[in-house]
Amino acid sequence: MISRSTILKTGSNLTLRGLSVLSKLLLVIYLGKYFLLSDLGTYHIFAVSAALFVFILGFEFHSFSSREYEKMDRREVGYYFSNQLLFLLLCYFPGVLLILGFFSLDFLEWKYFIPFSLVLLFDLFGLHIGVLLASRKFSIWFNILFFFRGGLWIYLFVAWTHFVRPLGLNELFLFWVLGNALSVFAGLWVLNYNGLWSFKKFSPDWAWIKNGIRIAAPFYLLVIFMRFIDYIDRYFLELFHGKTEVGIYSFFAGIANVPVSLISSAVTIQFMPLFLGAYRENIRDNKRRLSREYLGLILGIISVVFIGVYFFIEPLLEFVGKEELIHSQGSLWILLFASALLSIGTYPQLILYARRNDKTLLWTGFVGLVVCIGFNYWLVPIYGVLGAAYSALITRGTIFLSRAYFAVFSPARLSNKADSE
């Protein structure tokens, strides 16, 4: 049975995360109705590219630091988090060259270079601030800051452009920059207020940073694999069919990703430190209880989303009034099943992470990437949006089955010595 405290905490996180997810849905619907589908495609190329670069430049350092922070006292956390921020700065400035290279490929117009770079900078810091808060069990604060970064500015943009005066993509990206900046500065204040960070008395600890790079490297490769799996279908659609097809696909993907977004930040982020503690202490009853609670919440969220889509998708498409969307709505259900597999797959992934079966996560991610590229290359040129949706389903199914197998049959690492040297 799910405890009352878990229900209250999860309810608060779901409310905050729900407002953020709803804002993204609102933006997709608003852009789909009042903007060109090619504009919606441009927005999504911008969004997925920024998300991809966040993980490329962040080196997945928080996969190392979150395990460390979970067992530190507050004074130690503040000192080492300053080192983490230094590392992010050292990664970001050379990364500008990568951004220049990306824009030279003409996926986005050069007029978006500055807002893209600023969104990326603030997102990079915002992500790592949020993970620190989550690792210290401040999951509600994590979701408040995520709402600033991915929700509040959207509501303000839609309200302004609908009730005050029409705005375009340039202004949309400006609102995005300001929302991300607010999230970062508010996050640093929260950390300072709770004694988890201060810029006073800081000196670089290069040995800790070097150790973090060594341990985070497998996770870095894994996250790159998974982010390419998440986003590469848009680039295939852009390459073979153009931004209008990207817009159509992104409209349905935005709806289908609702359970993924809710589960990742309202449920997984809350349970991650609990699973780490339970597997470190190796108490079977705790592990079973956490598993029941986690799976129960996941399946409940997925069920609610499926029921909601079943009843509201037809009125929604009629409201938007785009014939291209109505003709392609079959891809939505395929993407929903792919998202369900991804959401349920966070359970074996969490078990493998808590057991420190890092190489298993890495190789299953690599296999998923190969499957994703192969099927997108085969299906997207022929079937367009529908081909991308089937590719997503096949890829997610492959990753889920492989990780579920290893979660059942692979042994846990018996020692954490290698990670603490």
URQUI-V769643 format. One record per pair of residues at least 24 apart in sequence whose ideal C-beta (glycine too) atoms are under 10 Angstrom apart, sorted by the first residue. I is the first residue (numbers start at 1). J is the second residue. Records with the same first field share a line. If there is no record, write none. Layout:
# URQUI-V769643
I=J + J
This chain:
# URQUI-V769643
1=289 + 292 + 293 + 296
2=289 + 292 + 293 + 294 + 296 + 297 + 300
3=289 + 293
6=267 + 270 + 271 + 274 + 289 + 290 + 293 + 294 + 296 + 297
7=293 + 297
9=137 + 139 + 140 + 266 + 270
10=139 + 266 + 267 + 270 + 271 + 293 + 297 + 300 + 301
11=266
12=139 + 140 + 143 + 144 + 266 + 270
13=139 + 140 + 142 + 143 + 144 + 146 + 262 + 265 + 266 + 267 + 269 + 270
14=143 + 262 + 263 + 265 + 266 + 267 + 270 + 297 + 301
15=140 + 143 + 147 + 266
16=139 + 140 + 141 + 142 + 143 + 144 + 145 + 146 + 147 + 151 + 265 + 266
17=139 + 142 + 143 + 146 + 147 + 150 + 151 + 261 + 262 + 263 + 264 + 265 + 266 + 267 + 269
18=143 + 147 + 151 + 258 + 261 + 262 + 266 + 301
19=143 + 144 + 146 + 147 + 150 + 151 + 152 + 154 + 155
20=143 + 144 + 146 + 147 + 148 + 149 + 150 + 151 + 152 + 154 + 261 + 262 + 265 + 266
21=150 + 151 + 254 + 257 + 258 + 259 + 260 + 261 + 262 + 265 + 266 + 305
22=151 + 154 + 155 + 258
23=147 + 150 + 151 + 152 + 153 + 154 + 155 + 156 + 157 + 158
24=150 + 151 + 154 + 254 + 255 + 257 + 258 + 261
25=154 + 254 + 255 + 257 + 258 + 261 + 316
26=151 + 154 + 155 + 157 + 158 + 254
27=150 + 151 + 153 + 154 + 155 + 157 + 158 + 172 + 254
28=154 + 247 + 250 + 251 + 252 + 253 + 254 + 255 + 257 + 320
29=158 + 251 + 254 + 255 + 316 + 319 + 320
30=154 + 157 + 158 + 161 + 162 + 320
31=158 + 169 + 172 + 247 + 250 + 251 + 254 + 320
32=247 + 248 + 250 + 251 + 254 + 316 + 317 + 319 + 320 + 321 + 322 + 324 + 325
33=316 + 319 + 320 + 321 + 322 + 325
34=158 + 161 + 162 + 166 + 320
35=161 + 166 + 168 + 169 + 172 + 247
36=243 + 244 + 247 + 322
37=242 + 243 + 244 + 245 + 246 + 247 + 248 + 250 + 251 + 322 + 324 + 325
38=242 + 243 + 244 + 245 + 246 + 247
39=168 + 169 + 172 + 243 + 244 + 247
40=169 + 243 + 244 + 246 + 247 + 248 + 249 + 250 + 251 + 254 + 322
41=234 + 237 + 238 + 241 + 242 + 243 + 244 + 245 + 246 + 247 + 248 + 249 + 250 + 251
42=107 + 108 + 109 + 112 + 169 + 172 + 173 + 238 + 243 + 246 + 247 + 250
43=169 + 172 + 173 + 176 + 243 + 246 + 247 + 250
44=231 + 234 + 237 + 238 + 243 + 246 + 247 + 249 + 250 + 251 + 253 + 254
45=107 + 108 + 112 + 231 + 234 + 235 + 237 + 238 + 243 + 246 + 247 + 250
46=107 + 108 + 109 + 112 + 115 + 116 + 119 + 169 + 172 + 173 + 176
47=119 + 150 + 173 + 176 + 231 + 234 + 250 + 254
48=107 + 227 + 230 + 231 + 232 + 233 + 234 + 235 + 246 + 250 + 253
49=99 + 102 + 103 + 107 + 108 + 112 + 116 + 119 + 120 + 231 + 234 + 235
50=99 + 115 + 116 + 117 + 118 + 119 + 120 + 123 + 124 + 173 + 176 + 180
51=119 + 120 + 123 + 127 + 227 + 230 + 231
52=102 + 120 + 223 + 224 + 227 + 228 + 230 + 231 + 232 + 235
53=92 + 95 + 98 + 99 + 102 + 116 + 117 + 119 + 120 + 123 + 124 + 227
54=119 + 120 + 121 + 122 + 123 + 124 + 125 + 126 + 127 + 128 + 223 + 227
55=123 + 124 + 127 + 220 + 223 + 224 + 226 + 227 + 228 + 230
56=91 + 95 + 98 + 99 + 102 + 120 + 124 + 220 + 223 + 224 + 227
57=88 + 90 + 91 + 92 + 93 + 94 + 95 + 96 + 98 + 99 + 120 + 121 + 123 + 124
58=84 + 87 + 88 + 91 + 92 + 95 + 123 + 124 + 125 + 127 + 128 + 131 + 216 + 220 + 223
59=87 + 88 + 90 + 91 + 212 + 213 + 216 + 217 + 219 + 220 + 223 + 224
60=212 + 213 + 215 + 216 + 217 + 218 + 219 + 220 + 221 + 222 + 223 + 224
61=87 + 88 + 91 + 128 + 131 + 209 + 212 + 213 + 215 + 216 + 219 + 220
62=88 + 127 + 128 + 129 + 130 + 131 + 132 + 134 + 135 + 212 + 216 + 219
63=131 + 212 + 215 + 216 + 217 + 218 + 219 + 220 + 222 + 223 + 353 + 358
64=208 + 209 + 211 + 212 + 213 + 214 + 215 + 216 + 217 + 219 + 220 + 419
65=128 + 131 + 132 + 135 + 208 + 209 + 212 + 215 + 216
66=128 + 131 + 132 + 134 + 135 + 136 + 272 + 273 + 276
67=135 + 215 + 272 + 273 + 276 + 280 + 353 + 354 + 356 + 416 + 419 + 420
68=135 + 208 + 211 + 212 + 215 + 419 + 420
69=131 + 132 + 133 + 134 + 135 + 136 + 196 + 273
70=134 + 135 + 136 + 137 + 272 + 273 + 276 + 277 + 280
71=135 + 273 + 276 + 277 + 280 + 420
72=135 + 136 + 196
73=195
74=136 + 191 + 194 + 195 + 196 + 197
75=195 + 196 + 198
76=196
77=132 + 135 + 136 + 191 + 194 + 195 + 196 + 197
78=132 + 191 + 192 + 194 + 195 + 196 + 197 + 198 + 199 + 200 + 201 + 202
79=197 + 198 + 201 + 202 + 203 + 205 + 208
80=132 + 197 + 205 + 208 + 209 + 212
81=128 + 129 + 132 + 188 + 191 + 196 + 197 + 198 + 202
82=197 + 198 + 199 + 200 + 201 + 202 + 203 + 204 + 205
83=202 + 203 + 204 + 205 + 206 + 207 + 208 + 209 + 212
84=125 + 128 + 129 + 131 + 132 + 197 + 208 + 209 + 212
85=125 + 128 + 129 + 188 + 197 + 199 + 202
86=202 + 204 + 205 + 206 + 209
87=128 + 204 + 206 + 208 + 209 + 210 + 212 + 213 + 216
88=121 + 124 + 125 + 127 + 128
89=121 + 124 + 125
90=204 + 209
91=124
92=117 + 120 + 121 + 124 + 125
93=121
95=120 + 121 + 124
96=120 + 121
105=235
106=238
107=234 + 235 + 238 + 239 + 243 + 246
109=169
111=169 + 170 + 173
112=169 + 170 + 173
114=173 + 174 + 177
115=169 + 170 + 172 + 173 + 174 + 175 + 176 + 177
116=173 + 176 + 177
117=177
118=173 + 174 + 176 + 177 + 178 + 180 + 181
119=149 + 173 + 174 + 176 + 177 + 179 + 180 + 181
120=177 + 180
121=177 + 180 + 181 + 184
122=149 + 176 + 177 + 178 + 179 + 180 + 181 + 182 + 183 + 184 + 185
123=149 + 150 + 176 + 180 + 183 + 184
124=180 + 184
125=180 + 181 + 183 + 184 + 185 + 187 + 188
126=150 + 179 + 180 + 181 + 182 + 183 + 184 + 185 + 186 + 187
127=183 + 184
128=184 + 187
129=183 + 184 + 186 + 187 + 188 + 190 + 191 + 196 + 197
130=183 + 187 + 265 + 269
131=269 + 272
132=187 + 190 + 191 + 196 + 197
133=187 + 190 + 191 + 194 + 196 + 269
134=265 + 268 + 269 + 270 + 272 + 273
135=269 + 272 + 273 + 276
136=191 + 194 + 196 + 273
137=270 + 272 + 273 + 274
138=190 + 191 + 194 + 196
139=265 + 266 + 267 + 268 + 269 + 270 + 271 + 272 + 273
140=270
141=186 + 187 + 190 + 191 + 193 + 194
142=187 + 190 + 265 + 266 + 269 + 270
143=265 + 266 + 269 + 270
144=183 + 186 + 187 + 190
145=182 + 183 + 184 + 186 + 187 + 190
146=183 + 187 + 261 + 265 + 266 + 269
147=179 + 183
148=178 + 179 + 180 + 181 + 182 + 183 + 184 + 185 + 186 + 187
149=176 + 179 + 180 + 181 + 182 + 183 + 184 + 186 + 187
150=176 + 179 + 180 + 183 + 261 + 265
151=179 + 183
152=178 + 179 + 182 + 183
153=177 + 178 + 179 + 180 + 181 + 182 + 183
154=179
155=179
211=419 + 420 + 421
214=418 + 419 + 421
215=358 + 418 + 419 + 420 + 421
216=358
217=358 + 362
218=358 + 359 + 361 + 362 + 363 + 365
219=353 + 358 + 361 + 362 + 365
220=362
221=361 + 362 + 363 + 365 + 366 + 369
222=349 + 353 + 358 + 359 + 360 + 361 + 362 + 363 + 364 + 365 + 366 + 368 + 369
223=361 + 362 + 365
224=365 + 366 + 369
225=361 + 362 + 363 + 364 + 365 + 366 + 367 + 368 + 369 + 370 + 372 + 399
226=342 + 349 + 361 + 364 + 365 + 366 + 368 + 369 + 372 + 399
227=365 + 369
228=365 + 368 + 369 + 372 + 373
229=342 + 365 + 368 + 369 + 370 + 371 + 372 + 373 + 376 + 391 + 392 + 395 + 396 + 398 + 399
230=257 + 260 + 342 + 372 + 392 + 395
232=369 + 372 + 373 + 376 + 377 + 380 + 388 + 391 + 395
233=335 + 372 + 373 + 375 + 376 + 379 + 380 + 385 + 387 + 388 + 389 + 391 + 392 + 395
234=376 + 388
235=376 + 380
236=372 + 373 + 375 + 376 + 377 + 379 + 380 + 381 + 384 + 387 + 388 + 391
237=376 + 380 + 381 + 384 + 385 + 387 + 388
239=376 + 380 + 381
240=376 + 377 + 380 + 381 + 382 + 384 + 387 + 388
241=380 + 381 + 384 + 385 + 387 + 388
244=324
245=324 + 328 + 380 + 384 + 385 + 388
246=385 + 388
247=322 + 324 + 325 + 385
248=322 + 324 + 325 + 327 + 328 + 329 + 331 + 384 + 385 + 388
249=328 + 331 + 335 + 380 + 384 + 385 + 386 + 387 + 388 + 389 + 392
250=385
251=316 + 317 + 320 + 322 + 324 + 325 + 328 + 329 + 331 + 332 + 385
252=313 + 325 + 328 + 329 + 330 + 331 + 332 + 333 + 334 + 335 + 336 + 385 + 388 + 389
253=331 + 332 + 335 + 336 + 338 + 339 + 385 + 388 + 389 + 392
254=335
255=305 + 308 + 309 + 312 + 313 + 316 + 332 + 335 + 336 + 339
256=305 + 309 + 331 + 332 + 333 + 334 + 335 + 336 + 337 + 338 + 339 + 340 + 342 + 389 + 392
257=305 + 335 + 336 + 338 + 339 + 342 + 343
258=301 + 302 + 304 + 305 + 308 + 309 + 336 + 339 + 343
259=298 + 301 + 302 + 303 + 304 + 305 + 306 + 309 + 336 + 339 + 340 + 342 + 343 + 344
260=301 + 302 + 305 + 338 + 339 + 340 + 342 + 343 + 346
261=339 + 343
262=297 + 298 + 301 + 302 + 304 + 305 + 343
263=294 + 297 + 298 + 301 + 302 + 305 + 339 + 342 + 343 + 344 + 346 + 347
264=342 + 343 + 346
266=297 + 301
267=293 + 294 + 297 + 298 + 300 + 301 + 343 + 346
268=294 + 297 + 298 + 343 + 346 + 347 + 349 + 350
270=294 + 297
271=297 + 298 + 346 + 347 + 350 + 354
272=346 + 350 + 353 + 354
273=354
274=350 + 354
275=347 + 350 + 351 + 353 + 354 + 355
276=350 + 353 + 354 + 356
277=354
278=354
279=350 + 351 + 353 + 354 + 355 + 356 + 412
280=354 + 356 + 416
282=412
287=351 + 354
290=350 + 351 + 354
291=347 + 350 + 351
294=346 + 347 + 350 + 351
295=344 + 347
298=340 + 343 + 344 + 345 + 346 + 347
299=340 + 343 + 344
301=340 + 343
302=336 + 337 + 339 + 340 + 341 + 343 + 344
303=340
305=336 + 339 + 340 + 343
306=333 + 336 + 337 + 339 + 340
309=333 + 336
310=336
324=385
325=385
327=385
328=384 + 385 + 386 + 389
330=385 + 386 + 389
331=383 + 384 + 385 + 386 + 387 + 388 + 389 + 390 + 392
332=385 + 389
333=389 + 393
334=385 + 386 + 388 + 389 + 390 + 391 + 392 + 393 + 394
335=385 + 388 + 389 + 390 + 392 + 393 + 396
336=389 + 393
337=389 + 392 + 393 + 396 + 397
338=389 + 390 + 391 + 392 + 393 + 394 + 395 + 396 + 397 + 400
339=392 + 393 + 396
340=393 + 396 + 400
341=392 + 393 + 394 + 395 + 396 + 397 + 398 + 399 + 400 + 401
342=392 + 393 + 395 + 396 + 397 + 399 + 400
343=396 + 400
344=396 + 400 + 404
345=396 + 397 + 399 + 400 + 401 + 402 + 403 + 404 + 407
346=400 + 403
347=400 + 403 + 404 + 407
348=399 + 400 + 401 + 402 + 403 + 404 + 405 + 406 + 407 + 408 + 410
349=399 + 400 + 403 + 404 + 407
350=403 + 407
351=403 + 404 + 406 + 407 + 408 + 410 + 412
352=403 + 404 + 406 + 407 + 410 + 412
354=412
355=406 + 407 + 410 + 411 + 412 + 413 + 414
356=412 + 413 + 414 + 415 + 416 + 418 + 419
357=403 + 406 + 407 + 410 + 411 + 412 + 413
358=413 + 419
359=410 + 413
360=402 + 403 + 405 + 406 + 407 + 410
361=399 + 403 + 406
363=402 + 406
364=398 + 399 + 400 + 401 + 402 + 403 + 404 + 405 + 406
365=399 + 402 + 403
367=395 + 398 + 399 + 402
368=394 + 395 + 396 + 397 + 398 + 399 + 400 + 402 + 403
369=395 + 399
370=395 + 398
371=395 + 396 + 397 + 398 + 399
372=396 + 398 + 399
